[in-house]
Amino acid sequence: MKRRMVSVIGTTSLLLILSGGLGVAQQLQPIMLPAPQTTGGKPVMEALSLRATSRSFASTELSMQTLSNLLWAAWGINRSDAERHGGGKGLRTAPSASDWQETDVYVVMQQGSYVYDATTNSLKPVVSGDYRGLTGTQLFVKDAPVTLVFVADKSKMKNARSMAEHMMWADAAFVSENVYIFAASEGLATGVRASIDRSALGNALKLSPDQEITLAQCVGFPK
Ligand SMILES: Cc1cc2nc3c(=O)[nH]c(=O)nc-3n(C[C@H](O)[C@H](O)[C@H](O)COP(=O)(O)O)c2cc1C
């Protein structure tokens, strides 16, 4: 009996060593998003007529196609920068001061949090687990299937002087407005917020000292 127990423990340890530990089962994989659909939608004046902040969300998931379209509308690459930078970086659907492109869009969902990589149109894993409730101080934030968290990477703001703080907020606001217009066009609910426990969320998202959370924005279906 004792020998059998030892062998069971031994087998379990071996499996854990081979699999790299219990965390592997919960590890997130990168998500390759479908190509964004960059045509269609409501005419811009109609979308502007519908733009509004929502604070009530159904739990219904967004499809991968909608998520891809949303992220492209928010902060995707919409043209080449060949003439400006010699190529490689791409230019975005939102402007940014000095073209720093310092905003990273974190995508916080039930299964885990990712960061949007516009170049590869993919989501890179950040941390597994449901941190939606940490993306704001209001109760509804845990209900939306997706919350986008805008994070300024200040290491990208080269030669920024005293106005850098203002610039990173302005840059995030342009991305947020793109999300508002996309949501209005698609009949989705959205709402931006500044009321966030930045320390708690920054720890959960494993941010570095150079990274600062500006705004967060829920996206989902209206309740
Ligand atoms: C920079 C900024 C921060 C905001 N922060 C919050 C917030 O923390 N919580 C919230 O419920 N709404 C927040 N809002 C949404 C505003 O309250 C909302 O835009 C305003 O009431 C006007 O409503 P509308 O967007 O539907 O026109 C914020 C909006 C902006 C632009």
The ligand as an ORCA input file, in Angstrom:
! r2SCAN-3c Opt
* xyz 0 1
  C     -11.958     61.156    -19.593
  C     -13.281     60.537    -19.239
  C     -13.396     59.830    -18.066
  C     -14.620     59.207    -17.725
  N     -14.692     58.435    -16.611
  C     -15.845     57.801    -16.322
  C     -15.909     56.921    -15.198
  O     -14.941     56.709    -14.477
  N     -17.080     56.273    -14.971
  C     -18.172     56.451    -15.780
  O     -19.211     55.844    -15.505
  N     -18.144     57.269    -16.844
  C     -17.005     57.939    -17.148
  N     -16.937     58.730    -18.252
  C     -18.104     58.854    -19.140
  C     -18.794     60.203    -18.930
  O     -19.425     60.231    -17.680
  C     -19.779     60.411    -20.076
  O     -19.066     60.543    -21.304
  C     -20.631     61.667    -19.855
  O     -21.515     61.473    -18.775
  C     -21.447     62.044    -21.097
  O     -22.261     60.932    -21.482
  P     -22.195     60.367    -22.972
  O     -20.815     59.811    -23.204
  O     -23.252     59.287    -23.022
  O     -22.490     61.491    -23.901
  C     -15.738     59.352    -18.591
  C     -15.602     60.104    -19.772
  C     -14.401     60.679    -20.103
  C     -14.288     61.424    -21.397
*
